[in-house]
Amino acid sequence: MNNAIAVRRRQALQRLDAALKRLRDGEFGYCLECGEEIALRRLELDPTVTFCTECPSRT
Ligand SMILES: [Zn+2]
């Protein structure tokens, strides 16, 4: 398999895993930086986002 694709797939899985963990912990949908709720539209576009639009995104 193309190595770059394998790396991207692994990173996507890690992001999903982290999102599921936050879901279990009741922290899903909140910005990791400021703790504000992340806009629903943003979560619908990418459920693995961890920052609101006000904070610098690391993703
Ligand atoms: Zn924020």
N, CA, C, O and the ligand as a Tripos MOL2 file, in Angstrom:
@<TRIPOS>MOLECULE
protein
  237   235    60     0     0
PROTEIN
NO_CHARGES

@<TRIPOS>ATOM
      1 N           0.8470   -1.2060    0.0000 N.3       1 MET1
      2 CA          0.0000    0.0000    0.0000 C.3       1 MET1
      3 C           0.8780    1.2500    0.0000 C.2       1 MET1
      4 O           1.9600    1.2690    0.5870 O.2       1 MET1
      5 N           0.4000    2.2660   -0.6560 N.am      2 ASN2
      6 CA          1.0840    3.5530   -0.6410 C.3       2 ASN2
      7 C           1.2860    4.0200    0.8070 C.2       2 ASN2
      8 O           0.3330    4.1080    1.5810 O.2       2 ASN2
      9 N           2.5260    4.3140    1.1510 N.am      3 ASN3
     10 CA          2.8420    4.6250    2.5390 C.3       3 ASN3
     11 C           2.1780    5.8960    3.0450 C.2       3 ASN3
     12 O           1.7140    5.9430    4.1840 O.2       3 ASN3
     13 N           2.1290    6.9320    2.2030 N.am      4 ALA4
     14 CA          1.5040    8.1900    2.6050 C.3       4 ALA4
     15 C           0.0230    7.9880    2.9150 C.2       4 ALA4
     16 O          -0.5080    8.5670    3.8620 O.2       4 ALA4
     17 N          -0.6270    7.1700    2.1150 N.am      5 ILE5
     18 CA         -2.0420    6.8920    2.3530 C.3       5 ILE5
     19 C          -2.2110    6.1210    3.6540 C.2       5 ILE5
     20 O          -3.1360    6.3890    4.4210 O.2       5 ILE5
     21 N          -1.3240    5.1660    3.9050 N.am      6 ALA6
     22 CA         -1.3870    4.3860    5.1400 C.3       6 ALA6
     23 C          -1.2530    5.2970    6.3490 C.2       6 ALA6
     24 O          -1.9670    5.1250    7.3380 O.2       6 ALA6
     25 N          -0.3410    6.2670    6.2790 N.am      7 VAL7
     26 CA         -0.1390    7.1990    7.3840 C.3       7 VAL7
     27 C          -1.3950    8.0350    7.5980 C.2       7 VAL7
     28 O          -1.8320    8.2270    8.7320 O.2       7 VAL7
     29 N          -1.9800    8.5380    6.4970 N.am      8 ARG8
     30 CA         -3.1900    9.3670    6.6080 C.3       8 ARG8
     31 C          -4.3480    8.5740    7.2090 C.2       8 ARG8
     32 O          -5.1100    9.0890    8.0270 O.2       8 ARG8
     33 N          -4.4680    7.3180    6.7940 N.am      9 ARG9
     34 CA         -5.5400    6.4740    7.3280 C.3       9 ARG9
     35 C          -5.3530    6.2470    8.8260 C.2       9 ARG9
     36 O          -6.3190    6.2670    9.5900 O.2       9 ARG9
     37 N          -4.1170    6.0340    9.2340 N.am     10 ARG10
     38 CA         -3.8400    5.8090   10.6520 C.3      10 ARG10
     39 C          -4.1640    7.0720   11.4470 C.2      10 ARG10
     40 O          -4.7390    6.9920   12.5330 O.2      10 ARG10
     41 N          -3.7950    8.2480   10.9070 N.am     11 GLN11
     42 CA         -4.0840    9.5000   11.6010 C.3      11 GLN11
     43 C          -5.5830    9.7280   11.7040 C.2      11 GLN11
     44 O          -6.0740   10.1950   12.7320 O.2      11 GLN11
     45 N          -6.3180    9.3950   10.6310 N.am     12 ALA12
     46 CA         -7.7710    9.5610   10.6470 C.3      12 ALA12
     47 C          -8.3920    8.6620   11.7100 C.2      12 ALA12
     48 O          -9.3280    9.0630   12.4000 O.2      12 ALA12
     49 N          -7.8700    7.4490   11.8370 N.am     13 LEU13
     50 CA         -8.3690    6.5200   12.8450 C.3      13 LEU13
     51 C          -8.1000    7.0470   14.2500 C.2      13 LEU13
     52 O          -8.9460    6.9380   15.1380 O.2      13 LEU13
     53 N          -6.9130    7.6190   14.4420 N.am     14 GLN14
     54 CA         -6.5810    8.1670   15.7580 C.3      14 GLN14
     55 C          -7.5040    9.3260   16.1060 C.2      14 GLN14
     56 O          -7.9220    9.4770   17.2540 O.2      14 GLN14
     57 N          -7.8210   10.1520   15.0920 N.am     15 ARG15
     58 CA         -8.7320   11.2810   15.3240 C.3      15 ARG15
     59 C         -10.1200   10.7750   15.6920 C.2      15 ARG15
     60 O         -10.7680   11.3180   16.5860 O.2      15 ARG15
     61 N         -10.5690    9.7400   15.0060 N.am     16 LEU16
     62 CA        -11.8750    9.1670   15.3080 C.3      16 LEU16
     63 C         -11.9010    8.5500   16.7010 C.2      16 LEU16
     64 O         -12.8620    8.7190   17.4510 O.2      16 LEU16
     65 N         -10.8260    7.8310   17.0370 N.am     17 ASP17
     66 CA        -10.7170    7.2310   18.3600 C.3      17 ASP17
     67 C         -10.8110    8.2990   19.4410 C.2      17 ASP17
     68 O         -11.5210    8.1340   20.4330 O.2      17 ASP17
     69 N         -10.0840    9.4000   19.2370 N.am     18 ALA18
     70 CA        -10.0810   10.4760   20.2170 C.3      18 ALA18
     71 C         -11.4720   11.0880   20.3380 C.2      18 ALA18
     72 O         -11.9170   11.4160   21.4380 O.2      18 ALA18
     73 N         -12.1630   11.2430   19.1950 N.am     19 ALA19
     74 CA        -13.5140   11.8080   19.2020 C.3      19 ALA19
     75 C         -14.4680   10.8900   19.9700 C.2      19 ALA19
     76 O         -15.3080   11.3590   20.7380 O.2      19 ALA19
     77 N         -14.3310    9.5830   19.7580 N.am     20 LEU20
     78 CA        -15.1930    8.6220   20.4600 C.3      20 LEU20
     79 C         -14.9230    8.6310   21.9640 C.2      20 LEU20
     80 O         -15.8440    8.4950   22.7690 O.2      20 LEU20
     81 N         -13.6590    8.7910   22.3310 N.am     21 LYS21
     82 CA        -13.3140    8.8550   23.7470 C.3      21 LYS21
     83 C         -13.9490   10.0930   24.3770 C.2      21 LYS21
     84 O         -14.4860   10.0230   25.4830 O.2      21 LYS21
     85 N         -13.8880   11.2420   23.6670 N.am     22 ARG22
     86 CA        -14.5080   12.4550   24.2000 C.3      22 ARG22
     87 C         -16.0150   12.2780   24.3230 C.2      22 ARG22
     88 O         -16.6400   12.7900   25.2520 O.2      22 ARG22
     89 N         -16.5950   11.5390   23.3620 N.am     23 LEU23
     90 CA        -18.0270   11.2610   23.4070 C.3      23 LEU23
     91 C         -18.3670   10.4900   24.6810 C.2      23 LEU23
     92 O         -19.3420   10.8080   25.3610 O.2      23 LEU23
     93 N         -17.5520    9.4660   25.0060 N.am     24 ARG24
     94 CA        -17.7760    8.6670   26.2120 C.3      24 ARG24
     95 C         -17.5970    9.5120   27.4670 C.2      24 ARG24
     96 O         -18.3200    9.3370   28.4470 O.2      24 ARG24
     97 N         -16.6350   10.4260   27.4340 N.am     25 ASP25
     98 CA        -16.3310   11.2440   28.6000 C.3      25 ASP25
     99 C         -17.2580   12.4490   28.7330 C.2      25 ASP25
    100 O         -17.1670   13.2030   29.7020 O.2      25 ASP25
    101 N         -18.1500   12.6280   27.7580 N.am     26 GLY26
    102 CA        -19.0670   13.7550   27.8110 C.3      26 GLY26
    103 C         -18.4170   15.0730   27.4420 C.2      26 GLY26
    104 O         -18.9580   16.1400   27.7300 O.2      26 GLY26
    105 N         -17.2440   15.0020   26.7990 N.am     27 GLU27
    106 CA        -16.5360   16.2250   26.4240 C.3      27 GLU27
    107 C         -16.6290   16.5070   24.9390 C.2      27 GLU27
    108 O         -16.0620   17.4800   24.4420 O.2      27 GLU27
    109 N         -17.3450   15.6510   24.2380 N.am     28 PHE28
    110 CA        -17.4380   15.8230   22.7890 C.3      28 PHE28
    111 C         -18.1610   17.1220   22.4500 C.2      28 PHE28
    112 O         -19.1640   17.4730   23.0710 O.2      28 PHE28
    113 N         -17.6330   17.8240   21.4540 N.am     29 GLY29
    114 CA        -18.2910   19.0410   20.9900 C.3      29 GLY29
    115 C         -17.8170   20.3010   21.6840 C.2      29 GLY29
    116 O         -18.3000   21.3970   21.3980 O.2      29 GLY29
    117 N         -16.8520   20.1410   22.6130 N.am     30 TYR30
    118 CA        -16.3140   21.3130   23.2880 C.3      30 TYR30
    119 C         -14.8740   21.5600   22.8550 C.2      30 TYR30
    120 O         -14.0940   20.6280   22.6610 O.2      30 TYR30
    121 N         -14.5480   22.8270   22.7110 N.am     31 CYS31
    122 CA        -13.2130   23.2240   22.2800 C.3      31 CYS31
    123 C         -12.1790   22.8310   23.3350 C.2      31 CYS31
    124 O         -12.3690   23.0990   24.5210 O.2      31 CYS31
    125 N         -11.0970   22.2020   22.9100 N.am     32 LEU32
    126 CA        -10.0490   21.7880   23.8460 C.3      32 LEU32
    127 C          -9.2910   22.9900   24.4000 C.2      32 LEU32
    128 O          -8.6860   22.9130   25.4690 O.2      32 LEU32
    129 N          -9.3290   24.0980   23.6670 N.am     33 GLU33
    130 CA         -8.5620   25.2730   24.0690 C.3      33 GLU33
    131 C          -9.3390   26.1390   25.0710 C.2      33 GLU33
    132 O          -8.8380   26.4410   26.1540 O.2      33 GLU33
    133 N         -10.5580   26.5330   24.7050 N.am     34 CYS34
    134 CA        -11.2980   27.4850   25.5360 C.3      34 CYS34
    135 C         -12.5010   26.8560   26.2360 C.2      34 CYS34
    136 O         -13.0990   27.4830   27.1110 O.2      34 CYS34
    137 N         -12.8710   25.6100   25.8610 N.am     35 GLY35
    138 CA        -13.9750   24.9380   26.5360 C.3      35 GLY35
    139 C         -15.3560   25.3380   26.0350 C.2      35 GLY35
    140 O         -16.3670   24.8440   26.5350 O.2      35 GLY35
    141 N         -15.4020   26.2410   25.0390 N.am     36 GLU36
    142 CA        -16.6880   26.6510   24.4710 C.3      36 GLU36
    143 C         -17.2450   25.5480   23.5810 C.2      36 GLU36
    144 O         -16.5050   24.7120   23.0630 O.2      36 GLU36
    145 N         -18.5610   25.5630   23.4140 N.am     37 GLU37
    146 CA        -19.1730   24.6000   22.5030 C.3      37 GLU37
    147 C         -18.7420   24.8820   21.0710 C.2      37 GLU37
    148 O         -18.7050   26.0320   20.6350 O.2      37 GLU37
    149 N         -18.4190   23.8240   20.3530 N.am     38 ILE38
    150 CA        -18.0720   23.9610   18.9450 C.3      38 ILE38
    151 C         -19.3670   23.9840   18.1410 C.2      38 ILE38
    152 O         -20.2770   23.1970   18.3990 O.2      38 ILE38
    153 N         -19.4480   24.8870   17.1680 N.am     39 ALA39
    154 CA        -20.6630   25.0430   16.3710 C.3      39 ALA39
    155 C         -21.0720   23.7100   15.7380 C.2      39 ALA39
    156 O         -20.2440   22.9710   15.2070 O.2      39 ALA39
    157 N         -22.3790   23.4280   15.8130 N.am     40 LEU40
    158 CA        -22.8830   22.1610   15.2920 C.3      40 LEU40
    159 C         -22.5400   21.9740   13.8150 C.2      40 LEU40
    160 O         -22.1890   20.8780   13.3780 O.2      40 LEU40
    161 N         -22.6490   23.0650   13.0580 N.am     41 ARG41
    162 CA        -22.3420   22.9620   11.6260 C.3      41 ARG41
    163 C         -20.9010   22.5160   11.3890 C.2      41 ARG41
    164 O         -20.6030   21.7780   10.4510 O.2      41 ARG41
    165 N         -20.0210   22.9880   12.2680 N.am     42 ARG42
    166 CA        -18.6040   22.6240   12.1600 C.3      42 ARG42
    167 C         -18.4280   21.1400   12.4870 C.2      42 ARG42
    168 O         -17.6640   20.4380   11.8250 O.2      42 ARG42
    169 N         -19.1350   20.6750   13.5040 N.am     43 LEU43
    170 CA        -19.0370   19.2630   13.8770 C.3      43 LEU43
    171 C         -19.6500   18.3630   12.8050 C.2      43 LEU43
    172 O         -19.2050   17.2360   12.5880 O.2      43 LEU43
    173 N         -20.6830   18.8880   12.1400 N.am     44 GLU44
    174 CA        -21.3040   18.0900   11.0800 C.3      44 GLU44
    175 C         -20.3480   17.9170    9.9070 C.2      44 GLU44
    176 O         -20.3220   16.8690    9.2610 O.2      44 GLU44
    177 N         -19.5600   18.9630    9.6420 N.am     45 LEU45
    178 CA        -18.5880   18.8830    8.5470 C.3      45 LEU45
    179 C         -17.4610   17.9190    8.8900 C.2      45 LEU45
    180 O         -17.0060   17.1490    8.0440 O.2      45 LEU45
    181 N         -17.0130   17.9730   10.1570 N.am     46 ASP46
    182 CA        -15.9270   17.1000   10.5970 C.3      46 ASP46
    183 C         -16.0790   16.8220   12.0890 C.2      46 ASP46
    184 O         -15.6700   17.6410   12.9130 O.2      46 ASP46
    185 N         -16.6610   15.6790   12.4470 N.am     47 PRO47
    186 CA        -16.9170   15.3510   13.8590 C.3      47 PRO47
    187 C         -15.6520   15.2120   14.6860 C.2      47 PRO47
    188 O         -15.7300   15.1140   15.9110 O.2      47 PRO47
    189 N         -14.4980   15.2020   14.0540 N.am     48 THR48
    190 CA        -13.2640   15.0250   14.8160 C.3      48 THR48
    191 C         -12.5840   16.3520   15.1520 C.2      48 THR48
    192 O         -11.4990   16.3550   15.7340 O.2      48 THR48
    193 N         -13.2100   17.4840   14.7920 N.am     49 VAL49
    194 CA        -12.5770   18.7680   15.1160 C.3      49 VAL49
    195 C         -12.5330   18.9370   16.6310 C.2      49 VAL49
    196 O         -13.4530   18.5230   17.3370 O.2      49 VAL49
    197 N         -11.4640   19.5470   17.1210 N.am     50 THR50
    198 CA        -11.2900   19.6890   18.5610 C.3      50 THR50
    199 C         -11.1820   21.1430   18.9970 C.2      50 THR50
    200 O         -10.9950   21.4320   20.1790 O.2      50 THR50
    201 N         -11.3000   22.0610   18.0330 N.am     51 PHE51
    202 CA        -11.2040   23.4730   18.3750 C.3      51 PHE51
    203 C         -12.3540   24.2570   17.7600 C.2      51 PHE51
    204 O         -12.8250   23.9190   16.6750 O.2      51 PHE51
    205 N         -12.8080   25.3020   18.4460 N.am     52 CYS52
    206 CA        -13.8340   26.1760   17.8920 C.3      52 CYS52
    207 C         -13.1780   27.0920   16.8520 C.2      52 CYS52
    208 O         -11.9630   27.0650   16.6550 O.2      52 CYS52
    209 N         -14.0040   27.8900   16.2020 N.am     53 THR53
    210 CA        -13.4790   28.7400   15.1400 C.3      53 THR53
    211 C         -12.6170   29.8700   15.6960 C.2      53 THR53
    212 O         -11.8540   30.4890   14.9540 O.2      53 THR53
    213 N         -12.7320   30.1440   16.9970 N.am     54 GLU54
    214 CA        -11.9690   31.2310   17.6020 C.3      54 GLU54
    215 C         -10.5370   30.8250   17.9260 C.2      54 GLU54
    216 O          -9.6490   31.6720   18.0260 O.2      54 GLU54
    217 N         -10.3230   29.5400   18.0860 N.am     55 CYS55
    218 CA         -9.0130   29.0550   18.5060 C.3      55 CYS55
    219 C          -8.2450   28.4610   17.3290 C.2      55 CYS55
    220 O          -8.8440   27.9070   16.4070 O.2      55 CYS55
    221 N          -6.9190   28.5770   17.3630 N.am     56 PRO56
    222 CA         -6.1200   28.0150   16.2840 C.3      56 PRO56
    223 C          -6.2890   26.5040   16.2150 C.2      56 PRO56
    224 O          -6.1430   25.8130   17.2230 O.2      56 PRO56
    225 N          -6.5930   25.9980   15.0420 N.am     57 SER57
    226 CA         -6.7980   24.5740   14.8640 C.3      57 SER57
    227 C          -5.4750   23.8740   14.5920 C.2      57 SER57
    228 O          -4.6500   24.3470   13.8110 O.2      57 SER57
    229 N          -5.2950   22.7480   15.2480 N.am     58 ARG58
    230 CA         -4.0880   21.9720   15.0030 C.3      58 ARG58
    231 C          -4.3520   20.8410   14.0270 C.2      58 ARG58
    232 O          -3.4650   20.0380   13.7390 O.2      58 ARG58
    233 N          -5.5630   20.7820   13.5240 N.am     59 THR59
    234 CA         -5.8880   19.6740   12.6260 C.3      59 THR59
    235 C          -5.7990   20.0750   11.2040 C.2      59 THR59
    236 O          -6.0430   19.2580   10.3160 O.2      59 THR59
    237 ZN        -12.0110   27.6450   21.4360 Zn       60 ZN60
@<TRIPOS>BOND
     1     1     2 1
     2     2     3 1
     3     3     4 2
     4     3     5 am
     5     5     6 1
     6     6     7 1
     7     7     8 2
     8     7     9 am
     9     9    10 1
    10    10    11 1
    11    11    12 2
    12    11    13 am
    13    13    14 1
    14    14    15 1
    15    15    16 2
    16    15    17 am
    17    17    18 1
    18    18    19 1
    19    19    20 2
    20    19    21 am
    21    21    22 1
    22    22    23 1
    23    23    24 2
    24    23    25 am
    25    25    26 1
    26    26    27 1
    27    27    28 2
    28    27    29 am
    29    29    30 1
    30    30    31 1
    31    31    32 2
    32    31    33 am
    33    33    34 1
    34    34    35 1
    35    35    36 2
    36    35    37 am
    37    37    38 1
    38    38    39 1
    39    39    40 2
    40    39    41 am
    41    41    42 1
    42    42    43 1
    43    43    44 2
    44    43    45 am
    45    45    46 1
    46    46    47 1
    47    47    48 2
    48    47    49 am
    49    49    50 1
    50    50    51 1
    51    51    52 2
    52    51    53 am
    53    53    54 1
    54    54    55 1
    55    55    56 2
    56    55    57 am
    57    57    58 1
    58    58    59 1
    59    59    60 2
    60    59    61 am
    61    61    62 1
    62    62    63 1
    63    63    64 2
    64    63    65 am
    65    65    66 1
    66    66    67 1
    67    67    68 2
    68    67    69 am
    69    69    70 1
    70    70    71 1
    71    71    72 2
    72    71    73 am
    73    73    74 1
    74    74    75 1
    75    75    76 2
    76    75    77 am
    77    77    78 1
    78    78    79 1
    79    79    80 2
    80    79    81 am
    81    81    82 1
    82    82    83 1
    83    83    84 2
    84    83    85 am
    85    85    86 1
    86    86    87 1
    87    87    88 2
    88    87    89 am
    89    89    90 1
    90    90    91 1
    91    91    92 2
    92    91    93 am
    93    93    94 1
    94    94    95 1
    95    95    96 2
    96    95    97 am
    97    97    98 1
    98    98    99 1
    99    99   100 2
   100    99   101 am
   101   101   102 1
   102   102   103 1
   103   103   104 2
   104   103   105 am
   105   105   106 1
   106   106   107 1
   107   107   108 2
   108   107   109 am
   109   109   110 1
   110   110   111 1
   111   111   112 2
   112   111   113 am
   113   113   114 1
   114   114   115 1
   115   115   116 2
   116   115   117 am
   117   117   118 1
   118   118   119 1
   119   119   120 2
   120   119   121 am
   121   121   122 1
   122   122   123 1
   123   123   124 2
   124   123   125 am
   125   125   126 1
   126   126   127 1
   127   127   128 2
   128   127   129 am
   129   129   130 1
   130   130   131 1
   131   131   132 2
   132   131   133 am
   133   133   134 1
   134   134   135 1
   135   135   136 2
   136   135   137 am
   137   137   138 1
   138   138   139 1
   139   139   140 2
   140   139   141 am
   141   141   142 1
   142   142   143 1
   143   143   144 2
   144   143   145 am
   145   145   146 1
   146   146   147 1
   147   147   148 2
   148   147   149 am
   149   149   150 1
   150   150   151 1
   151   151   152 2
   152   151   153 am
   153   153   154 1
   154   154   155 1
   155   155   156 2
   156   155   157 am
   157   157   158 1
   158   158   159 1
   159   159   160 2
   160   159   161 am
   161   161   162 1
   162   162   163 1
   163   163   164 2
   164   163   165 am
   165   165   166 1
   166   166   167 1
   167   167   168 2
   168   167   169 am
   169   169   170 1
   170   170   171 1
   171   171   172 2
   172   171   173 am
   173   173   174 1
   174   174   175 1
   175   175   176 2
   176   175   177 am
   177   177   178 1
   178   178   179 1
   179   179   180 2
   180   179   181 am
   181   181   182 1
   182   182   183 1
   183   183   184 2
   184   183   185 am
   185   185   186 1
   186   186   187 1
   187   187   188 2
   188   187   189 am
   189   189   190 1
   190   190   191 1
   191   191   192 2
   192   191   193 am
   193   193   194 1
   194   194   195 1
   195   195   196 2
   196   195   197 am
   197   197   198 1
   198   198   199 1
   199   199   200 2
   200   199   201 am
   201   201   202 1
   202   202   203 1
   203   203   204 2
   204   203   205 am
   205   205   206 1
   206   206   207 1
   207   207   208 2
   208   207   209 am
   209   209   210 1
   210   210   211 1
   211   211   212 2
   212   211   213 am
   213   213   214 1
   214   214   215 1
   215   215   216 2
   216   215   217 am
   217   217   218 1
   218   218   219 1
   219   219   220 2
   220   219   221 am
   221   221   222 1
   222   222   223 1
   223   223   224 2
   224   223   225 am
   225   225   226 1
   226   226   227 1
   227   227   228 2
   228   227   229 am
   229   229   230 1
   230   230   231 1
   231   231   232 2
   232   231   233 am
   233   233   234 1
   234   234   235 1
   235   235   236 2
@<TRIPOS>SUBSTRUCTURE
     1 MET1         2 RESIDUE 1 A MET
     2 ASN2         6 RESIDUE 1 A ASN
     3 ASN3        10 RESIDUE 1 A ASN
     4 ALA4        14 RESIDUE 1 A ALA
     5 ILE5        18 RESIDUE 1 A ILE
     6 ALA6        22 RESIDUE 1 A ALA
     7 VAL7        26 RESIDUE 1 A VAL
     8 ARG8        30 RESIDUE 1 A ARG
     9 ARG9        34 RESIDUE 1 A ARG
    10 ARG10       38 RESIDUE 1 A ARG
    11 GLN11       42 RESIDUE 1 A GLN
    12 ALA12       46 RESIDUE 1 A ALA
    13 LEU13       50 RESIDUE 1 A LEU
    14 GLN14       54 RESIDUE 1 A GLN
    15 ARG15       58 RESIDUE 1 A ARG
    16 LEU16       62 RESIDUE 1 A LEU
    17 ASP17       66 RESIDUE 1 A ASP
    18 ALA18       70 RESIDUE 1 A ALA
    19 ALA19       74 RESIDUE 1 A ALA
    20 LEU20       78 RESIDUE 1 A LEU
    21 LYS21       82 RESIDUE 1 A LYS
    22 ARG22       86 RESIDUE 1 A ARG
    23 LEU23       90 RESIDUE 1 A LEU
    24 ARG24       94 RESIDUE 1 A ARG
    25 ASP25       98 RESIDUE 1 A ASP
    26 GLY26      102 RESIDUE 1 A GLY
    27 GLU27      106 RESIDUE 1 A GLU
    28 PHE28      110 RESIDUE 1 A PHE
    29 GLY29      114 RESIDUE 1 A GLY
    30 TYR30      118 RESIDUE 1 A TYR
    31 CYS31      122 RESIDUE 1 A CYS
    32 LEU32      126 RESIDUE 1 A LEU
    33 GLU33      130 RESIDUE 1 A GLU
    34 CYS34      134 RESIDUE 1 A CYS
    35 GLY35      138 RESIDUE 1 A GLY
    36 GLU36      142 RESIDUE 1 A GLU
    37 GLU37      146 RESIDUE 1 A GLU
    38 ILE38      150 RESIDUE 1 A ILE
    39 ALA39      154 RESIDUE 1 A ALA
    40 LEU40      158 RESIDUE 1 A LEU
    41 ARG41      162 RESIDUE 1 A ARG
    42 ARG42      166 RESIDUE 1 A ARG
    43 LEU43      170 RESIDUE 1 A LEU
    44 GLU44      174 RESIDUE 1 A GLU
    45 LEU45      178 RESIDUE 1 A LEU
    46 ASP46      182 RESIDUE 1 A ASP
    47 PRO47      186 RESIDUE 1 A PRO
    48 THR48      190 RESIDUE 1 A THR
    49 VAL49      194 RESIDUE 1 A VAL
    50 THR50      198 RESIDUE 1 A THR
    51 PHE51      202 RESIDUE 1 A PHE
    52 CYS52      206 RESIDUE 1 A CYS
    53 THR53      210 RESIDUE 1 A THR
    54 GLU54      214 RESIDUE 1 A GLU
    55 CYS55      218 RESIDUE 1 A CYS
    56 PRO56      222 RESIDUE 1 A PRO
    57 SER57      226 RESIDUE 1 A SER
    58 ARG58      230 RESIDUE 1 A ARG
    59 THR59      234 RESIDUE 1 A THR
    60 ZN60       237 GROUP 0 **** ****
